């Protein structure tokens, strides 16, 4: 029997259904570590892990869907059922495309997710987690994300968590002549620093990070007065700050609740995942703490303004999903068609050898006979080739099995015999016209 190609299974724990704590509970130590762990599960041949501030998602490829679901169970063992979205093959593909396009983001159309999908792709590649199924899927997702941002207005307005954090801060305090502190030097922290520079007239911006040269780099990217420091200087910096935006990747809170007891009126926007600022700080007088959940209100107006653009992006996603599914199915058909060619090639070569051995032909005559044999194979395989491709697109694997058994009764003894196709999937040149006829 023909085995269907790999089946994608996925799980998503994201901001739409849960808190940041649930997202953290579903996250691996790193994307690469997550891929390594998934590849150790029985039956898993490919894996990709995507972890951001707003989501923790894992995808695997298996022959048996049940094996895929089993491989993903450990990732969601400590997560409430209500926070988990489990996805089959087509649902996983559609979701990946939507994520890269920005349709699943807290800030619709935000640009950072596209870079994060690229990072997930690279991490999976370095961990040997990519094969023909997920490589094609994630590459298509990146393509969809690029189309969404170049062909629609989905990323106009507030397009990052960093800028959303600054917009929230502007609603809560007067930033003119204020002292601001950004904790972290990653992509989101950098965007927050740039947003503070562009949207307000802060008097001074401090950037604190565990690695001071990284903080210095962020500080150098803004025009306002700015300075860099290590995390050990946080207590004094917090005393001076009117606004704090924290966006590190630390697995533990980076400040103690007592640090805020004497800071006076301070607005804190914590967009770290997990939280950089412990929940106990919420109870400190004069300190207003906002986290990722609070950014939902900030993005409401942006979301409303992007409805038309989102509709256009939805169309792009569905169009590209159809193309992706068709490519998978055509690839399946090409595998079995190549097997059929191999069978025909063996029969033709055997019969030609016997016929030519019984005849005394010169070179030109031999070429005529060989050309006639090739032509016969082309004509005999034309109809089965079309039928096999149609059957693959309709997921009719019984028809494919039957056709291959007719052309090669011994086919069932092999799972996928070595193909006469070249490494890029091409069949011998003399058959190229036949295979391309239906493209």
N, C-alpha and C positions, 0 to 999 in steps of 0.2 A: 504494500500500500504506500502511496505517496504521502509523505509527511508534510503537513502545512508548515510554512516558515514560522519563525518566532512570533509569539503572542506577547504583546505588551500588557503588563499590569502596573497600576500606579496607585499611590495613596497621597493625599494632600491634606495637610493641617495648616490652614491659612486664616487670615484675619477675619474673613467673613463669618466664620463659625466659632471662633474661640478667642481666648485671651493670649497674651504674649507668653504666659507661663505654659500653656498647652503647646504652643509652637516650640518652645524651648525643650519641653519633655520629649518631643518627637525628633529632635535634632541629633545628628551624630556629632562626634567630636570635630569633624571636618567633613567637607564634601568627599574628599579622596578616601578618608577612613570609612565613610558610609558606603562608598562604591566597593572598597575592599571587602567589607563585611557582607554585602549582598552577593558578591561573586562567590563567596564560600558556601552559600545556600545551595542545597541540591537542585539541580536542573536549571540554574540561572546561567545564562550565557552572556548577557549584556546587562549593564546597570548604569544609571545616571542619578545623581542626587543634586537637588537644588535647594539651597538654604539661604534665606534672606531675613531681614528684620520681620517680614510679614508672612513668611511661609516656610514650611519644611516639607519637601516633596521628594518621593523616591519612586523610581521606575525600574522595572526589570523586564527582561525578555526570557521567556521559557517556552518549551514546546507545549507544556500542559498548563492551562490557566490556573489550575488548583495549586501547582507548584509555585507559580508567581505569587498568588495570594499568601501562601504559607511563608514565602521568603520575606514578605513585607510585614508580617505580623509583629515581629520584635520591635519594629520602629514605632508602632502605635500601641504597644502593650500598656503604657502608662498614660495614655490619652483617653479622655472620655469619648464614648462612641459618637456623641453628638458633634464632636469637633473633627471627625474624620470623614473624608470623602474618598471612597474606594472606587477605582475606575478600571474598566476593561480596556480592550485594545483601542477601539475607535474613540471612546471617551478620553483616554489618556492622550491620544494624538490631538484631538480637538482642544483639550485643556492646555497642552504645551503651546500650541499656536496662540491661544488666547492670552496666556501668561506673557509670552514674548511680545505680543502686540500691545500689552498694557491694559487689556480689558479686565484683568483680574486683580489689578493693583489697588492699593488703598487710595492712591492718587491716580485716577485713570489716565493712561497715556504717559505716565512718568518714564523718563528715559533710562533710569538706572537699571531697571529690570532687564533690559536688553543686554547690557554689559554683564549682568549677573548670570544670565543664561549662557553667554559666551564663556564665562569663567567655569560654569558647571560642565560645559562641553570639554574644556581643556582639562579640568580635573579628572573627568571620566576617561579621557583619552590617555592621560599619563598613568592612570590606574588600570589600563587595558580593559576598560569597561564598555568601550564602543565596538559595535559590530555593524553589519549592514542594516539592521533594523533601526537602532537608536541613532546611529550616525545620520541616517537619512532623515529621521524624525526631528532631531535637534537642529540640524542644518536648515531644514524647512522652517522650523520655528523662528530661527534668526532671520531668515529671508522675509517671513511674514512681518516680523517686528520692524524691519527696515522699511518695508512697503507701507506699513501703517503710519510711520512717522514722516515719510516723504510724500505720500499721496493724500493724506488727510490732515485735519487740524487737531488730531487727538492729543498732541503734546503741547498745545498752546495753553498759556496761563501757568498755574501752579503745577509743576511737573516733577517735583522731587520731594522726598521727605524733608530734606534740608530746607527748601524754600517754604514748605508747608509749616515747618516748625517756626520759622521766622514770622510767617503771617499770623500764626496763633499768638506768638509773643507780642506782636504789634497790637493785637486786640486786648491784651491783658496789661500792658504797661507802655509808657511813653519812652521810646528808644532814643529820642533826640538827646544828645549829650550824655547818654547812658554808658556805663561800662559793661561790656559783654564778655563772656567767657565761653569758648567752645572747647569741649573736652573730647579728644580723639583727633585723628589725622587721616582717617579713611575717606572713602568717596563721599559718604553722606555728611560727615563732619566738614569736609571741604566745601560741599555745596551749601551747607548752612553758613559758613564763613563768607562765602561769596554773596549769598543772599543778604546777609547783614550789611555787607559793604554796598550792595546795589540798592537796597530798599530803605535804608535808614541812615541817620546821621549820628551814629554812635561815636562817642568821644574816643574810646579805646577798645580794642579787641585783643584779648589774650587767648592763646591757643595752648592747651596743655595736653601732653601726650607722654606715654611711657618712653618713647624714643624721641628725644628732643630735636634731632635734625629733621625728623618728619614734621614736627610741629613748626619748626622754622620755615619749612617749605610751604606749609599752608599759610603762615603769616605773611610770607613774601608775595602771595597771590592776591592780596587785597590792597586797596589804596588808602584805607583809613589807618590811623596810628595802630600798630599791632606789635605784639611781642610773643615770644615762645617760652615755654617752661616745661619742666618735668612734673610728673604727678605728685612728687613729694612737696611741691609748692602749692598744691590745691587749697589747703586751709586758708592761707593768706589771700589767694586769688578769689576764693569764694566770699571772703569778708568784703572785698571791694566790688564784687559783681552785682549789677542790677538784674542781669539776665544770664542764665546758664543754659546752654544747649549741649547735651551730652549724647555722644553717639560712638561709643567704643564697641569693641567685640569681646570685652572681658567676660569670662564666665561667671564672675562674682561682682557684687557691687564695688565700686571703686572709691566710695566715700562712706564714712560712718555717719549715722544720724546726728550724733553730737556735733559734727562739724558745722551744722547749719544753725545751732542754737543761738549764736550771736551774730548772724549775718544780717539781720534786719529784713526789710522787705526785699524779697528776691523771687523772681519768676524762673522756674526750672522746667525746661522741656526735655524730658528723658526719652530719647528715641533709640536707646541701646536695646539690644536683644541678646540675652536677657537684660533686665533693667540694670542700669548703672547706679541709680539712686534707690536705696532700699525703701520699701513702702512706708516704714516708720516715719520718714521725713514728711509725709503728707500731714502728720499731726503737729508739726512744728509751727508755732505762731508766726505769721507774717511771711511764710514761705508757701508759695502756690506751685504745686507740682502737677505737670501734665505728662501723659505718656502716649503711646501709639494709639490707644483707644480714643483719646481725646482729639486726635487729628482727623477723625472721621467727620466731625462737624466742620472743620476748616475746609475740607475738600468737597463739601456738599454743593456749594455754588459752582465750583469748577466742574463737578460731575454733571450738574444740570446744563451748563453751557456747552458740554461736549456730547450731548445726546445725538445730534446729527452726525458728528464725526464718528462716534462709536458705531452707529448704524452702518456707516460705510466700511469701517474696519471689520465689523461682523461679516459683511459680504466678502471681504478679502479672505478672512479666515475660512469661511465655508468653501469658497472657490479653490483655495490652496489645499484644503483638506481633501477635496475630491481628487485633485491632481496627485496628492501624496498617496492616497489609497489606490488610485489607478496604477501608479508607479510600482507599488508593492505587488499588486496583482500581476502586472506585466512581468515583473521580475520573477515571480513564481512560474508564470507560463514559460518564460525563456529558459528556466532551469529544466523543465520537463521536455520542452521542445528540443533542447540540445541533446537530451537523453535519447529522444526519438531519432534525431539525426545520426547519433552514434550507432544506433541499431541498424538504421538504413545503410550507413556507410560500411558496416561490417558485412552485411549481406551483399551489397554491390561489389565490394572489393573481392569477396570470395568468388562470386559468380563471374566477374571479369577475369580473374586469374585463371579460372577453369576454361572459360571460353577462349581467351587469347592463347592459352597453351595448346589448344587444339587447332589453331589456325596459323597459317604462315602469312603474316601481315607485315608490311613495311611500316615505318614510323608514322607516315601520314594516315594510313589506314587505321592504325592503332588509336590515333588521336580522335578519329571519327567515331570509333566504337566507344571510347571512353566518354566523349562528349554526349553521345546518345544515352549512355548509362546515367550520366549526371542529369540530363534532361528528364529522363524517366523518373528519377528520384524527386526532382523538383515538382513535377506534375502530380506524382502520387502523394506527396506530402503537403501540397498546397491546401487542400480542404482540411486535413487533420490539424494543420498548423493554426488555421483560423478557428477551428472548433476548440482547440486547446486554449487559445487566448480568450475566447468568449467564455469558456467554462471557468477559467481562472478568475476572470472579472466577476463572474456570478458566484464564486466560491463553490463551484460544482466539482468537488474533488473525486466523486464517484465516476463521473464521465472521464476525467483525466486518467484515473486508474484503468478504466476499461480500455481506453484508446491505447495506452502504453502496453497493456497486456496483449492487445491485438498485434502490435508491431514488434513486441519483444516478450515472448512468454516467460522468459527467465528474469524479467525486470524485477519481480517481487523479491528476488533473492538479494537485491542490493537496495540500499536506502536512497542513495543518489550516486549512480555510477560516475566515474570520471567522464567529463564532458569533452566533446570535440571542440567546444567553445574555447576561445582564447581567454586570457585573464580578465579582459574587460567585457566579457559576455558575448563577443562576436562569434558567429558560426563561420565555417570555412567560406572563403570568398565565392566559390562556385554556387553556394546556397544563399548568398546575401540578398539577391533579388527577391527570393521567396520570403525570407524572414522580414524584410522591410516592406513588403507589399501592402501590409495592413497598417503601417505606422501612420 
